[in-house]
Amino acid sequence: MAMRINYNYSADFTLVNLNRTESALNKSLERLSTGFRINRAADDAAGYFISDQLKTYAISLAQGTRNANDGISIAQIAQGALKEVYDILNDIKAKAIQASNTSDDTSRGQIQQDINNLVDSIAKIFKDTEFNGINLFSGSSSTTFTIHYGGRKDQELAIVTSQATATAGTSTTAVSTITIGSTGYCIDVTSQTKANATVKTVDDLIKVVDDMAAKFGSYQIELEKIISNNETSRVNTQEAESRIRNVDMANEMANFTKLQILMQSGTAMLAQANAKNQLVLQLLR
């Protein structure tokens, strides 16, 4: 048996493996304490890149969903306003039918004044309905709200509103006008003939308002479907990222326990390897 004291191969070999075990144990501790399998690019370069890309896309989808919810709010605000206009128009139609009945012009003048007041309410609704400071109806032209609903470029939906205004008459003989887009609708009940014609005019106006409301309802339905798809994609994307980035705690705990045992046994064997050279002293007695 060769006995050398200037180099202890057994101790050196054991120390190298003990250092490796310690490094692996430290990594295992880091994973268990953070919950991540990948804490830096050096842990898994490809996995780090892929998981970061997935995380970025999931965050983008979440923001896209918030944007789409803003679009739904716009559609709901518009529908609520148009529902009020619809109800007022029904009151105006009832008064137009009343005025088209046999009556005197003085009574019709009072009905016209009532209608003017109702049209003024419609004017205020069109003028005051807004989202985040942007008017939905009373701009100089139609208003477009661009909703970026997705996590990639050009994933957008345009909500286009129609210009709508109303001008109320100021006396019993002054008529009112409601304008949707480029079409004006005159509300005039100052005579039996005009009142009779106004009944048809208000019917046409109600159809236009209903069409506007239906368009906003379609925007809302489309955005709700988009949100549902966004959330499904986001959940699946986050799950994919989690499988790559996060640590399996049960598996890592088993690995940690194995490394602990190796550290203890390696330390004990290093002590034995260092003690082996003590046998040289037997030759010096």
DRENPA-3360 file (N, C-alpha, C; in nm, 2 decimals, always signed):
BEGIN
1 = MAMRINYN = +0.09/-0.12/+0.00/+0.00/+0.00/+0.00/+0.09/+0.12/+0.00 ~ +0.07/+0.21/-0.10/+0.15/+0.33/-0.11/+0.10/+0.43/-0.01 ~ +0.20/+0.50/+0.06/+0.16/+0.60/+0.15/+0.24/+0.73/+0.12 ~ +0.16/+0.83/+0.08/+0.21/+0.96/+0.05/+0.14/+1.06/+0.14 ~ +0.22/+1.16/+0.18/+0.16/+1.27/+0.27/+0.15/+1.40/+0.20 ~ +0.22/+1.42/+0.08/+0.21/+1.55/+0.01/+0.09/+1.56/-0.07 ~ +0.02/+1.45/-0.10/-0.11/+1.46/-0.18/-0.20/+1.35/-0.14 ~ -0.32/+1.39/-0.09/-0.42/+1.29/-0.05/-0.53/+1.28/-0.15;
9 = YSADFTLV = -0.51/+1.19/-0.25/-0.61/+1.18/-0.36/-0.75/+1.15/-0.30 ~ -0.77/+1.07/-0.21/-0.90/+1.03/-0.16/-0.97/+1.16/-0.10 ~ -0.89/+1.24/-0.02/-0.95/+1.36/+0.04/-0.99/+1.46/-0.07 ~ -0.90/+1.48/-0.17/-0.92/+1.57/-0.28/-1.04/+1.53/-0.36 ~ -1.05/+1.41/-0.40/-1.17/+1.36/-0.47/-1.30/+1.38/-0.40 ~ -1.29/+1.34/-0.27/-1.41/+1.36/-0.18/-1.45/+1.51/-0.17 ~ -1.35/+1.60/-0.16/-1.38/+1.74/-0.15/-1.44/+1.80/-0.27 ~ -1.39/+1.75/-0.39/-1.45/+1.80/-0.52/-1.60/+1.76/-0.53;
17 = NLNRTESA = -1.63/+1.64/-0.49/-1.77/+1.59/-0.50/-1.85/+1.66/-0.39 ~ -1.79/+1.69/-0.28/-1.87/+1.76/-0.17/-1.90/+1.90/-0.21 ~ -1.81/+1.96/-0.29/-1.84/+2.10/-0.34/-1.95/+2.10/-0.44 ~ -1.95/+1.99/-0.52/-2.05/+1.98/-0.62/-2.19/+1.96/-0.55 ~ -2.19/+1.88/-0.45/-2.31/+1.85/-0.38/-2.36/+1.98/-0.31 ~ -2.27/+2.06/-0.26/-2.30/+2.18/-0.19/-2.37/+2.28/-0.29 ~ -2.31/+2.29/-0.41/-2.36/+2.38/-0.51/-2.50/+2.34/-0.55 ~ -2.52/+2.21/-0.57/-2.65/+2.16/-0.61/-2.75/+2.18/-0.49;
25 = LNKSLERL = -2.71/+2.17/-0.37/-2.79/+2.19/-0.25/-2.84/+2.33/-0.25 ~ -2.74/+2.43/-0.27/-2.78/+2.57/-0.27/-2.88/+2.60/-0.38 ~ -2.86/+2.54/-0.50/-2.96/+2.57/-0.60/-3.10/+2.51/-0.56 ~ -3.10/+2.40/-0.50/-3.22/+2.34/-0.46/-3.29/+2.42/-0.35 ~ -3.21/+2.48/-0.26/-3.27/+2.57/-0.16/-3.33/+2.69/-0.22 ~ -3.26/+2.74/-0.32/-3.31/+2.86/-0.39/-3.44/+2.83/-0.46 ~ -3.45/+2.72/-0.53/-3.58/+2.68/-0.59/-3.69/+2.66/-0.50 ~ -3.66/+2.60/-0.38/-3.76/+2.58/-0.28/-3.81/+2.71/-0.22;
33 = STGFRINR = -3.72/+2.80/-0.20/-3.75/+2.93/-0.14/-3.82/+3.02/-0.23 ~ -3.80/+3.02/-0.36/-3.86/+3.11/-0.46/-3.98/+3.04/-0.52 ~ -3.99/+2.91/-0.53/-4.09/+2.84/-0.60/-4.07/+2.83/-0.75 ~ -3.95/+2.89/-0.80/-3.91/+2.89/-0.94/-3.81/+2.78/-0.97 ~ -3.82/+2.71/-1.08/-3.72/+2.62/-1.13/-3.61/+2.71/-1.20 ~ -3.66/+2.82/-1.26/-3.57/+2.90/-1.33/-3.56/+3.04/-1.27 ~ -3.45/+3.07/-1.20/-3.44/+3.20/-1.13/-3.35/+3.30/-1.21 ~ -3.28/+3.25/-1.30/-3.19/+3.33/-1.39/-3.17/+3.25/-1.52;
41 = AADDAAGY = -3.12/+3.32/-1.62/-3.10/+3.26/-1.75/-3.00/+3.14/-1.75 ~ -2.91/+3.14/-1.65/-2.81/+3.04/-1.64/-2.87/+2.91/-1.60 ~ -2.99/+2.91/-1.53/-3.05/+2.79/-1.49/-3.10/+2.71/-1.60 ~ -3.16/+2.78/-1.71/-3.21/+2.71/-1.83/-3.23/+2.82/-1.93 ~ -3.13/+2.84/-2.02/-3.13/+2.95/-2.11/-3.25/+2.95/-2.20 ~ -3.28/+2.84/-2.26/-3.39/+2.82/-2.35/-3.53/+2.84/-2.28 ~ -3.53/+2.77/-2.16/-3.66/+2.78/-2.08/-3.68/+2.92/-2.03 ~ -3.57/+2.99/-2.00/-3.59/+3.13/-1.95/-3.64/+3.22/-2.06;
49 = FISDQLKT = -3.59/+3.20/-2.18/-3.64/+3.28/-2.30/-3.79/+3.25/-2.33 ~ -3.82/+3.12/-2.34/-3.96/+3.09/-2.37/-4.06/+3.13/-2.26 ~ -4.02/+3.11/-2.14/-4.11/+3.15/-2.03/-4.13/+3.30/-2.02 ~ -4.03/+3.37/-2.05/-4.04/+3.52/-2.04/-4.13/+3.57/-2.16 ~ -4.12/+3.51/-2.27/-4.21/+3.54/-2.39/-4.35/+3.51/-2.35 ~ -4.38/+3.40/-2.29/-4.51/+3.36/-2.26/-4.57/+3.45/-2.15 ~ -4.48/+3.49/-2.05/-4.53/+3.58/-1.95/-4.57/+3.72/-2.01 ~ -4.48/+3.77/-2.10/-4.51/+3.90/-2.16/-4.64/+3.89/-2.24;
57 = YAISLAQG = -4.67/+3.78/-2.31/-4.79/+3.77/-2.39/-4.92/+3.76/-2.29 ~ -4.90/+3.69/-2.18/-5.01/+3.68/-2.08/-5.04/+3.82/-2.03 ~ -4.94/+3.90/-1.99/-4.96/+4.03/-1.94/-5.03/+4.12/-2.05 ~ -4.99/+4.10/-2.17/-5.05/+4.18/-2.28/-5.20/+4.14/-2.30 ~ -5.23/+4.02/-2.29/-5.37/+3.97/-2.30/-5.45/+4.03/-2.19 ~ -5.40/+4.04/-2.07/-5.47/+4.09/-1.96/-5.51/+4.24/-1.98 ~ -5.41/+4.32/-2.04/-5.43/+4.46/-2.07/-5.53/+4.47/-2.18 ~ -5.52/+4.38/-2.28/-5.62/+4.38/-2.39/-5.76/+4.36/-2.34;
65 = TRNANDGI = -5.78/+4.27/-2.24/-5.91/+4.25/-2.18/-5.96/+4.37/-2.11 ~ -5.87/+4.44/-2.04/-5.91/+4.57/-1.98/-5.96/+4.67/-2.08 ~ -5.88/+4.67/-2.19/-5.92/+4.77/-2.30/-6.06/+4.73/-2.36 ~ -6.08/+4.60/-2.38/-6.21/+4.55/-2.43/-6.32/+4.59/-2.34 ~ -6.30/+4.58/-2.21/-6.40/+4.62/-2.11/-6.43/+4.76/-2.12 ~ -6.33/+4.85/-2.15/-6.36/+4.99/-2.18/-6.46/+5.00/-2.29 ~ -6.43/+4.92/-2.40/-6.52/+4.92/-2.51/-6.66/+4.88/-2.48 ~ -6.68/+4.78/-2.39/-6.81/+4.74/-2.35/-6.88/+4.86/-2.27;
73 = SIAQIAQG = -6.80/+4.93/-2.19/-6.85/+5.04/-2.12/-6.91/+5.15/-2.21 ~ -6.83/+5.18/-2.32/-6.87/+5.27/-2.42/-7.01/+5.23/-2.48 ~ -7.01/+5.10/-2.52/-7.14/+5.05/-2.58/-7.26/+5.06/-2.48 ~ -7.23/+5.03/-2.36/-7.34/+5.03/-2.26/-7.39/+5.17/-2.23 ~ -7.29/+5.27/-2.23/-7.33/+5.41/-2.21/-7.41/+5.45/-2.32 ~ -7.37/+5.42/-2.45/-7.45/+5.46/-2.56/-7.59/+5.40/-2.57 ~ -7.60/+5.27/-2.53/-7.73/+5.20/-2.53/-7.82/+5.27/-2.43 ~ -7.76/+5.30/-2.31/-7.84/+5.36/-2.20/-7.90/+5.49/-2.25;
81 = ALKEVYDI = -7.81/+5.57/-2.31/-7.86/+5.71/-2.36/-7.97/+5.69/-2.47 ~ -7.94/+5.60/-2.56/-8.04/+5.58/-2.67/-8.17/+5.52/-2.62 ~ -8.17/+5.44/-2.51/-8.29/+5.39/-2.45/-8.38/+5.51/-2.40 ~ -8.31/+5.61/-2.34/-8.38/+5.73/-2.29/-8.44/+5.80/-2.40 ~ -8.36/+5.82/-2.51/-8.41/+5.89/-2.63/-8.53/+5.82/-2.69 ~ -8.52/+5.68/-2.69/-8.64/+5.60/-2.74/-8.76/+5.63/-2.66 ~ -8.75/+5.63/-2.53/-8.87/+5.65/-2.44/-8.92/+5.79/-2.47 ~ -8.84/+5.89/-2.48/-8.89/+6.03/-2.51/-8.95/+6.04/-2.64;
89 = LNDIKAKA = -8.90/+5.97/-2.74/-8.96/+5.97/-2.88/-9.10/+5.91/-2.87 ~ -9.12/+5.81/-2.79/-9.25/+5.75/-2.78/-9.35/+5.85/-2.72 ~ -9.30/+5.93/-2.62/-9.39/+6.04/-2.57/-9.42/+6.14/-2.68 ~ -9.32/+6.17/-2.76/-9.34/+6.27/-2.87/-9.44/+6.22/-2.97 ~ -9.43/+6.09/-3.00/-9.52/+6.03/-3.09/-9.67/+6.03/-3.04 ~ -9.68/+6.00/-2.91/-9.82/+6.01/-2.85/-9.87/+6.15/-2.86 ~ -9.79/+6.25/-2.84/-9.84/+6.39/-2.85/-9.87/+6.43/-2.99 ~ -9.79/+6.37/-3.09/-9.81/+6.40/-3.23/-9.95/+6.34/-3.27;
97 = IQASNTSD = -9.98/+6.22/-3.22/-10.11/+6.16/-3.25/-10.22/+6.24/-3.19 ~ -10.20/+6.29/-3.07/-10.29/+6.38/-3.00/-10.32/+6.50/-3.08 ~ -10.21/+6.57/-3.14/-10.22/+6.69/-3.21/-10.29/+6.66/-3.35 ~ -10.27/+6.54/-3.40/-10.33/+6.51/-3.53/-10.48/+6.48/-3.52 ~ -10.54/+6.48/-3.40/-10.68/+6.46/-3.38/-10.75/+6.60/-3.40 ~ -10.88/+6.60/-3.42/-10.95/+6.72/-3.43/-10.93/+6.81/-3.31 ~ -10.87/+6.93/-3.33/-10.84/+7.02/-3.22/-10.82/+7.16/-3.28 ~ -10.81/+7.25/-3.19/-10.78/+7.39/-3.23/-10.63/+7.42/-3.23;
105 = DTSRGQIQ = -10.59/+7.52/-3.31/-10.45/+7.55/-3.32/-10.38/+7.59/-3.19 ~ -10.46/+7.65/-3.10/-10.41/+7.69/-2.97/-10.36/+7.57/-2.89 ~ -10.45/+7.47/-2.89/-10.41/+7.34/-2.82/-10.29/+7.28/-2.89 ~ -10.29/+7.28/-3.02/-10.17/+7.23/-3.09/-10.04/+7.30/-3.05 ~ -10.06/+7.43/-3.04/-9.94/+7.51/-3.00/-9.89/+7.47/-2.86 ~ -9.98/+7.44/-2.77/-9.93/+7.39/-2.64/-9.86/+7.25/-2.65 ~ -9.92/+7.17/-2.74/-9.86/+7.04/-2.76/-9.72/+7.05/-2.82 ~ -9.71/+7.15/-2.92/-9.58/+7.18/-2.98/-9.48/+7.22/-2.87;
113 = QDINNLVD = -9.52/+7.30/-2.78/-9.43/+7.35/-2.68/-9.39/+7.23/-2.59 ~ -9.48/+7.14/-2.56/-9.45/+7.02/-2.48/-9.34/+6.94/-2.56 ~ -9.37/+6.92/-2.69/-9.27/+6.85/-2.77/-9.14/+6.91/-2.78 ~ -9.14/+7.05/-2.79/-9.01/+7.12/-2.79/-8.93/+7.09/-2.66 ~ -9.00/+7.09/-2.55/-8.93/+7.06/-2.42/-8.87/+6.92/-2.42 ~ -8.95/+6.83/-2.48/-8.90/+6.69/-2.49/-8.78/+6.68/-2.58 ~ -8.78/+6.75/-2.69/-8.67/+6.75/-2.78/-8.55/+6.82/-2.72 ~ -8.57/+6.92/-2.63/-8.46/+6.98/-2.56/-8.39/+6.88/-2.47;
121 = SIAKIFKD = -8.47/+6.79/-2.41/-8.42/+6.68/-2.33/-8.33/+6.59/-2.41 ~ -8.38/+6.56/-2.54/-8.30/+6.47/-2.63/-8.17/+6.54/-2.66 ~ -8.18/+6.67/-2.69/-8.06/+6.75/-2.72/-7.95/+6.74/-2.61 ~ -8.00/+6.75/-2.49/-7.91/+6.74/-2.37/-7.84/+6.60/-2.36 ~ -7.92/+6.50/-2.39/-7.87/+6.36/-2.39/-7.76/+6.35/-2.49 ~ -7.79/+6.39/-2.61/-7.69/+6.38/-2.72/-7.56/+6.46/-2.68 ~ -7.58/+6.58/-2.63/-7.47/+6.67/-2.60/-7.39/+6.62/-2.48 ~ -7.45/+6.56/-2.38/-7.38/+6.53/-2.25/-7.33/+6.38/-2.24;
129 = TEFNGINL = -7.37/+6.29/-2.33/-7.33/+6.15/-2.32/-7.19/+6.14/-2.37 ~ -7.10/+6.09/-2.27/-6.96/+6.08/-2.30/-6.89/+5.97/-2.24 ~ -6.77/+5.94/-2.28/-6.69/+5.84/-2.21/-6.55/+5.90/-2.20 ~ -6.50/+5.91/-2.08/-6.37/+5.96/-2.05/-6.35/+6.10/-2.12 ~ -6.45/+6.18/-2.11/-6.44/+6.31/-2.17/-6.46/+6.32/-2.32 ~ -6.48/+6.21/-2.39/-6.51/+6.21/-2.53/-6.66/+6.19/-2.56 ~ -6.72/+6.29/-2.63/-6.86/+6.28/-2.65/-6.89/+6.18/-2.75 ~ -7.00/+6.10/-2.73/-7.04/+5.99/-2.82/-7.12/+6.04/-2.94;
137 = FSGSSSTT = -7.19/+6.15/-2.93/-7.29/+6.18/-3.03/-7.27/+6.32/-3.09 ~ -7.23/+6.42/-3.01/-7.24/+6.55/-3.06/-7.11/+6.61/-3.11 ~ -7.02/+6.53/-3.16/-6.90/+6.58/-3.22/-6.93/+6.65/-3.35 ~ -6.82/+6.70/-3.42/-6.84/+6.76/-3.55/-6.87/+6.66/-3.66 ~ -6.84/+6.53/-3.63/-6.86/+6.42/-3.72/-6.88/+6.30/-3.63 ~ -6.89/+6.18/-3.70/-6.90/+6.06/-3.62/-6.77/+6.04/-3.54 ~ -6.78/+5.98/-3.43/-6.66/+5.95/-3.34/-6.62/+5.81/-3.35 ~ -6.49/+5.78/-3.36/-6.44/+5.65/-3.36/-6.36/+5.62/-3.24;
145 = FTIHYGGR = -6.39/+5.52/-3.16/-6.31/+5.47/-3.05/-6.24/+5.34/-3.09 ~ -6.11/+5.35/-3.09/-6.03/+5.23/-3.13/-5.99/+5.15/-3.01 ~ -6.04/+5.03/-3.00/-6.02/+4.94/-2.89/-5.91/+4.84/-2.93 ~ -5.79/+4.85/-2.87/-5.69/+4.75/-2.89/-5.71/+4.63/-2.79 ~ -5.77/+4.53/-2.84/-5.82/+4.42/-2.75/-5.72/+4.31/-2.73 ~ -5.62/+4.30/-2.82/-5.53/+4.18/-2.81/-5.39/+4.21/-2.76 ~ -5.30/+4.11/-2.77/-5.17/+4.12/-2.72/-5.07/+4.14/-2.83 ~ -5.12/+4.15/-2.96/-5.03/+4.17/-3.07/-5.07/+4.30/-3.15;
153 = KDQELAIV = -4.98/+4.33/-3.24/-5.01/+4.45/-3.33/-5.13/+4.43/-3.41 ~ -5.21/+4.54/-3.43/-5.32/+4.54/-3.52/-5.44/+4.46/-3.47 ~ -5.44/+4.42/-3.35/-5.56/+4.35/-3.30/-5.65/+4.46/-3.24 ~ -5.73/+4.52/-3.32/-5.81/+4.63/-3.29/-5.95/+4.62/-3.34 ~ -6.04/+4.69/-3.27/-6.18/+4.69/-3.31/-6.23/+4.84/-3.30 ~ -6.29/+4.89/-3.41/-6.33/+5.03/-3.41/-6.48/+5.04/-3.38 ~ -6.51/+5.12/-3.27/-6.65/+5.15/-3.24/-6.68/+5.29/-3.30 ~ -6.77/+5.29/-3.40/-6.80/+5.41/-3.47/-6.94/+5.46/-3.42;
161 = TSQATATA = -6.95/+5.58/-3.37/-7.07/+5.64/-3.33/-7.12/+5.73/-3.43 ~ -7.26/+5.75/-3.44/-7.32/+5.84/-3.54/-7.33/+5.98/-3.47 ~ -7.31/+6.08/-3.55/-7.34/+6.22/-3.50/-7.49/+6.23/-3.48 ~ -7.53/+6.29/-3.37/-7.67/+6.31/-3.34/-7.69/+6.44/-3.26 ~ -7.77/+6.52/-3.31/-7.80/+6.65/-3.24/-7.95/+6.68/-3.24 ~ -7.99/+6.77/-3.17/-8.13/+6.81/-3.17/-8.14/+6.96/-3.14 ~ -8.23/+7.02/-3.20/-8.26/+7.17/-3.18/-8.40/+7.18/-3.15 ~ -8.43/+7.24/-3.03/-8.57/+7.25/-2.98/-8.62/+7.39/-3.02;
169 = GTSTTAVS = -8.75/+7.39/-3.06/-8.81/+7.52/-3.09/-8.83/+7.59/-2.95 ~ -8.85/+7.72/-2.97/-8.85/+7.81/-2.84/-8.99/+7.87/-2.82 ~ -9.09/+7.83/-2.90/-9.22/+7.89/-2.88/-9.32/+7.79/-2.93 ~ -9.45/+7.83/-2.91/-9.56/+7.74/-2.95/-9.57/+7.72/-3.10 ~ -9.51/+7.81/-3.18/-9.52/+7.80/-3.32/-9.39/+7.76/-3.39 ~ -9.29/+7.74/-3.30/-9.15/+7.71/-3.36/-9.14/+7.55/-3.35 ~ -9.09/+7.50/-3.46/-9.08/+7.35/-3.47/-8.94/+7.31/-3.42 ~ -8.93/+7.18/-3.39/-8.80/+7.12/-3.34/-8.75/+7.03/-3.45;
177 = TITIGSTG = -8.61/+7.01/-3.44/-8.55/+6.92/-3.54/-8.45/+6.83/-3.47 ~ -8.46/+6.70/-3.51/-8.36/+6.61/-3.46/-8.28/+6.56/-3.58 ~ -8.15/+6.56/-3.57/-8.06/+6.52/-3.68/-7.98/+6.40/-3.64 ~ -7.99/+6.30/-3.72/-7.90/+6.18/-3.70/-7.82/+6.16/-3.83 ~ -7.69/+6.17/-3.81/-7.60/+6.17/-3.93/-7.62/+6.30/-4.01 ~ -7.66/+6.28/-4.14/-7.69/+6.39/-4.23/-7.84/+6.41/-4.25 ~ -7.92/+6.33/-4.18/-8.06/+6.34/-4.20/-8.13/+6.41/-4.09 ~ -8.21/+6.51/-4.12/-8.28/+6.59/-4.02/-8.43/+6.55/-4.02;
185 = YCIDVTSQ = -8.49/+6.54/-3.90/-8.63/+6.50/-3.88/-8.70/+6.62/-3.82 ~ -8.79/+6.68/-3.89/-8.87/+6.79/-3.84/-8.99/+6.75/-3.76 ~ -9.00/+6.80/-3.64/-9.11/+6.77/-3.55/-9.21/+6.89/-3.54 ~ -9.31/+6.88/-3.62/-9.40/+6.99/-3.64/-9.55/+6.95/-3.62 ~ -9.62/+7.00/-3.52/-9.76/+6.96/-3.50/-9.84/+7.08/-3.49 ~ -9.80/+7.19/-3.56/-9.88/+7.32/-3.55/-10.00/+7.31/-3.63 ~ -10.02/+7.21/-3.72/-10.15/+7.19/-3.79/-10.18/+7.05/-3.79 ~ -10.31/+7.02/-3.82/-10.35/+6.88/-3.82/-10.27/+6.80/-3.93;
193 = TKANATVK = -10.26/+6.86/-4.04/-10.18/+6.79/-4.15/-10.04/+6.76/-4.11 ~ -9.97/+6.86/-4.06/-9.83/+6.85/-4.02/-9.82/+6.75/-3.90 ~ -9.91/+6.75/-3.81/-9.91/+6.66/-3.70/-9.92/+6.52/-3.75 ~ -10.01/+6.50/-3.85/-10.03/+6.36/-3.90/-9.90/+6.31/-3.97 ~ -9.84/+6.40/-4.04/-9.71/+6.37/-4.11/-9.60/+6.34/-4.01 ~ -9.60/+6.41/-3.89/-9.50/+6.40/-3.79/-9.51/+6.26/-3.73 ~ -9.63/+6.20/-3.72/-9.64/+6.06/-3.67/-9.55/+5.97/-3.74 ~ -9.55/+5.98/-3.88/-9.46/+5.89/-3.96/-9.31/+5.93/-3.94;
201 = TVDDLIKV = -9.29/+6.06/-3.93/-9.15/+6.11/-3.91/-9.09/+6.05/-3.78 ~ -9.17/+6.05/-3.67/-9.12/+6.00/-3.54/-9.10/+5.85/-3.55 ~ -9.19/+5.78/-3.62/-9.17/+5.64/-3.64/-9.04/+5.61/-3.71 ~ -9.01/+5.69/-3.82/-8.88/+5.67/-3.89/-8.77/+5.70/-3.79 ~ -8.78/+5.80/-3.71/-8.68/+5.84/-3.62/-8.65/+5.73/-3.51 ~ -8.76/+5.67/-3.47/-8.75/+5.56/-3.37/-8.67/+5.45/-3.43 ~ -8.70/+5.42/-3.56/-8.63/+5.31/-3.62/-8.48/+5.34/-3.63 ~ -8.44/+5.46/-3.66/-8.30/+5.50/-3.67/-8.23/+5.49/-3.54;
209 = VDDMAAKF = -8.30/+5.53/-3.43/-8.24/+5.52/-3.30/-8.23/+5.38/-3.26 ~ -8.33/+5.30/-3.29/-8.32/+5.15/-3.26/-8.20/+5.09/-3.33 ~ -8.18/+5.13/-3.46/-8.07/+5.08/-3.54/-7.94/+5.12/-3.47 ~ -7.93/+5.24/-3.42/-7.80/+5.28/-3.35/-7.78/+5.20/-3.23 ~ -7.89/+5.18/-3.15/-7.87/+5.10/-3.03/-7.83/+4.95/-3.06 ~ -7.89/+4.90/-3.17/-7.86/+4.76/-3.21/-7.71/+4.75/-3.25 ~ -7.66/+4.86/-3.31/-7.52/+4.85/-3.35/-7.43/+4.85/-3.23 ~ -7.46/+4.93/-3.13/-7.38/+4.93/-3.01/-7.40/+4.79/-2.94;
217 = GSYQIELE = -7.52/+4.73/-2.94/-7.53/+4.60/-2.89/-7.45/+4.50/-2.95 ~ -7.43/+4.51/-3.09/-7.34/+4.42/-3.16/-7.20/+4.44/-3.12 ~ -7.16/+4.56/-3.10/-7.02/+4.59/-3.05/-7.00/+4.52/-2.92 ~ -7.10/+4.53/-2.83/-7.08/+4.47/-2.70/-7.07/+4.32/-2.70 ~ -7.16/+4.26/-2.79/-7.15/+4.11/-2.80/-7.02/+4.07/-2.85 ~ -6.97/+4.14/-2.95/-6.84/+4.11/-3.01/-6.72/+4.12/-2.91 ~ -6.73/+4.23/-2.83/-6.62/+4.25/-2.73/-6.63/+4.14/-2.62 ~ -6.75/+4.10/-2.58/-6.77/+4.00/-2.48/-6.71/+3.87/-2.53;
225 = KIISNNET = -6.73/+3.83/-2.66/-6.67/+3.71/-2.71/-6.51/+3.72/-2.72 ~ -6.47/+3.84/-2.75/-6.32/+3.86/-2.75/-6.26/+3.85/-2.61 ~ -6.33/+3.90/-2.51/-6.28/+3.89/-2.38/-6.28/+3.75/-2.33 ~ -6.38/+3.67/-2.37/-6.39/+3.53/-2.33/-6.27/+3.46/-2.39 ~ -6.24/+3.48/-2.52/-6.12/+3.42/-2.59/-5.99/+3.47/-2.53 ~ -5.98/+3.60/-2.50/-5.86/+3.65/-2.43/-5.83/+3.58/-2.30 ~ -5.93/+3.56/-2.22/-5.91/+3.50/-2.09/-5.88/+3.36/-2.10 ~ -5.94/+3.29/-2.20/-5.90/+3.15/-2.22/-5.75/+3.14/-2.26;
233 = SRVNTQEA = -5.71/+3.23/-2.35/-5.57/+3.23/-2.40/-5.48/+3.26/-2.29 ~ -5.52/+3.36/-2.21/-5.43/+3.41/-2.10/-5.41/+3.30/-2.00 ~ -5.51/+3.23/-1.96/-5.50/+3.12/-1.86/-5.41/+3.01/-1.91 ~ -5.43/+2.97/-2.04/-5.35/+2.86/-2.10/-5.21/+2.91/-2.12 ~ -5.19/+3.03/-2.15/-5.05/+3.09/-2.17/-4.98/+3.09/-2.03 ~ -5.05/+3.13/-1.93/-4.99/+3.14/-1.80/-4.96/+3.00/-1.74 ~ -5.04/+2.90/-1.78/-5.02/+2.76/-1.74/-4.89/+2.71/-1.81 ~ -4.88/+2.74/-1.94/-4.76/+2.70/-2.01/-4.63/+2.76/-1.95;
241 = ESRIRNVD = -4.64/+2.89/-1.92/-4.53/+2.95/-1.86/-4.49/+2.89/-1.72 ~ -4.60/+2.86/-1.65/-4.58/+2.80/-1.51/-4.51/+2.66/-1.52 ~ -4.55/+2.58/-1.62/-4.49/+2.45/-1.63/-4.34/+2.46/-1.66 ~ -4.30/+2.57/-1.73/-4.16/+2.58/-1.76/-4.08/+2.65/-1.65 ~ -4.14/+2.75/-1.59/-4.06/+2.84/-1.50/-4.07/+2.78/-1.35 ~ -4.19/+2.74/-1.31/-4.21/+2.70/-1.17/-4.15/+2.56/-1.14 ~ -4.12/+2.54/-1.01/-4.06/+2.42/-0.97/-4.17/+2.32/-0.92 ~ -4.15/+2.19/-0.94/-4.23/+2.09/-0.88/-4.18/+2.07/-0.74;
249 = MANEMANF = -4.26/+2.12/-0.64/-4.21/+2.13/-0.50/-4.19/+1.99/-0.45 ~ -4.27/+1.90/-0.48/-4.26/+1.76/-0.42/-4.13/+1.70/-0.48 ~ -4.11/+1.71/-0.61/-3.99/+1.65/-0.67/-3.86/+1.72/-0.61 ~ -3.87/+1.85/-0.60/-3.75/+1.93/-0.56/-3.72/+1.90/-0.41 ~ -3.83/+1.87/-0.33/-3.81/+1.84/-0.19/-3.74/+1.71/-0.18 ~ -3.77/+1.61/-0.26/-3.71/+1.48/-0.26/-3.56/+1.49/-0.30 ~ -3.54/+1.58/-0.40/-3.40/+1.60/-0.44/-3.32/+1.67/-0.33 ~ -3.38/+1.77/-0.26/-3.32/+1.84/-0.15/-3.28/+1.74/-0.04;
257 = TKLQILMQ = -3.37/+1.65/-0.01/-3.34/+1.55/+0.10/-3.22/+1.46/+0.06 ~ -3.22/+1.42/-0.07/-3.11/+1.34/-0.12/-2.97/+1.41/-0.11 ~ -2.97/+1.54/-0.14/-2.85/+1.62/-0.14/-2.81/+1.64/+0.01 ~ -2.90/+1.66/+0.10/-2.87/+1.67/+0.24/-2.79/+1.55/+0.29 ~ -2.84/+1.43/+0.25/-2.78/+1.30/+0.29/-2.64/+1.30/+0.23 ~ -2.63/+1.33/+0.10/-2.50/+1.33/+0.04/-2.40/+1.43/+0.10 ~ -2.45/+1.54/+0.15/-2.36/+1.64/+0.22/-2.31/+1.58/+0.35 ~ -2.40/+1.52/+0.42/-2.36/+1.46/+0.55/-2.26/+1.34/+0.53;
265 = SGTAMLAQ = -2.29/+1.26/+0.43/-2.20/+1.14/+0.41/-2.07/+1.19/+0.35 ~ -2.07/+1.29/+0.26/-1.95/+1.34/+0.20/-1.86/+1.40/+0.31 ~ -1.92/+1.48/+0.40/-1.84/+1.54/+0.51/-1.78/+1.43/+0.59 ~ -1.85/+1.32/+0.62/-1.80/+1.21/+0.70/-1.69/+1.14/+0.63 ~ -1.70/+1.12/+0.50/-1.60/+1.05/+0.42/-1.47/+1.14/+0.40 ~ -1.49/+1.27/+0.40/-1.38/+1.36/+0.40/-1.29/+1.35/+0.52 ~ -1.36/+1.34/+0.63/-1.29/+1.32/+0.76/-1.22/+1.19/+0.76 ~ -1.28/+1.08/+0.70/-1.21/+0.95/+0.70/-1.09/+0.96/+0.60;
273 = ANAKNQLV = -1.10/+1.03/+0.49/-0.99/+1.04/+0.40/-0.88/+1.11/+0.46 ~ -0.91/+1.22/+0.53/-0.80/+1.29/+0.60/-0.73/+1.21/+0.71 ~ -0.81/+1.12/+0.78/-0.76/+1.04/+0.88/-0.67/+0.93/+0.83 ~ -0.69/+0.90/+0.70/-0.61/+0.78/+0.65/-0.46/+0.81/+0.65 ~ -0.42/+0.93/+0.63/-0.28/+0.97/+0.63/-0.21/+0.95/+0.76 ~ -0.30/+0.95/+0.87/-0.24/+0.93/+1.00/-0.17/+0.79/+1.01 ~ -0.20/+0.70/+0.92/-0.14/+0.56/+0.93/+0.02/+0.57/+0.91 ~ +0.06/+0.68/+0.84/+0.21/+0.70/+0.82/+0.28/+0.71/+0.95;
281 = LQLLR = +0.21/+0.76/+1.05/+0.28/+0.77/+1.18/+0.32/+0.63/+1.24 ~ +0.25/+0.53/+1.20/+0.28/+0.39/+1.24/+0.42/+0.35/+1.20 ~ +0.47/+0.41/+1.09/+0.60/+0.38/+1.04/+0.71/+0.45/+1.11 ~ +0.67/+0.56/+1.18/+0.77/+0.65/+1.24/+0.79/+0.61/+1.39 ~ +0.72/+0.51/+1.44/+0.74/+0.47/+1.58/+0.86/+0.38/+1.59;
% end
